[in-house]
Amino acid sequence: MMVYRIIFHEFAGSLEASGMPARWNSTGYKMIYSAGSVSLACLENVVHRSSEGLSGLFKILVIEIPDDLSFDEIRISDLPENWTDFTNVNVTKLLGDKWLKNKTAVALKVPSVIVPQESNYLINPEHPDFIRIRIIETRDFNFDKRIK
């Protein structure tokens, strides 16, 4: 399976997680966020950055998760009705933190808040199978100036 991640060019050489909190992880829990398509990876960046934040030098990483590796999945039906509301972010963080700790799979498929019909793929860099995940291509990426 191929997944996609758009990041600042200076971080494009490797797959690393900062441990900064986000939708599916709490502070100190390292998780690599990726998307099932380039367009979803773009949208995820757009909603999290200001217009100035989109003008930097970016790269898109094409990441291969070998097909023989299993992944876990959280479906919309597994989540509370208003799971997308920021007031419920602790629900998703707790689910993600628990998944990271359990190490049941190297990747977790979750619905996108922006486009719930599409999926993001969260990668656990501390899972034993992480060494099998690799960047197979790195390309320049520019956000269209009309965005924001």
Sequence and secondary structure as in RCSB ss.txt:
>XXXX:A:sequence
MMVYRIIFHEFAGSLEASGMPARWNSTGYKMIYSAGSVSLACLENVVHRSSEGLSGLFKILVIEIPDDLSFDEIR
ISDLPENWTDFTNVNVTKLLGDKWLKNKTAVALKVPSVIVPQESNYLINPEHPDFIRIRIIETRDFNFDKRIK
>XXXX:A:secstr
 EEEEEEEGGGTTS       BTTB TT   EEEESSHHHHHHHHHHHS TGGGSS EEEEEEE  TTS EEE  
GGGS TTTTSGGGHHHHHHHHHHHHHHTS SEEEEE SSSTTSEEEEE TTSGGGGG EEEEEEEE   TT  
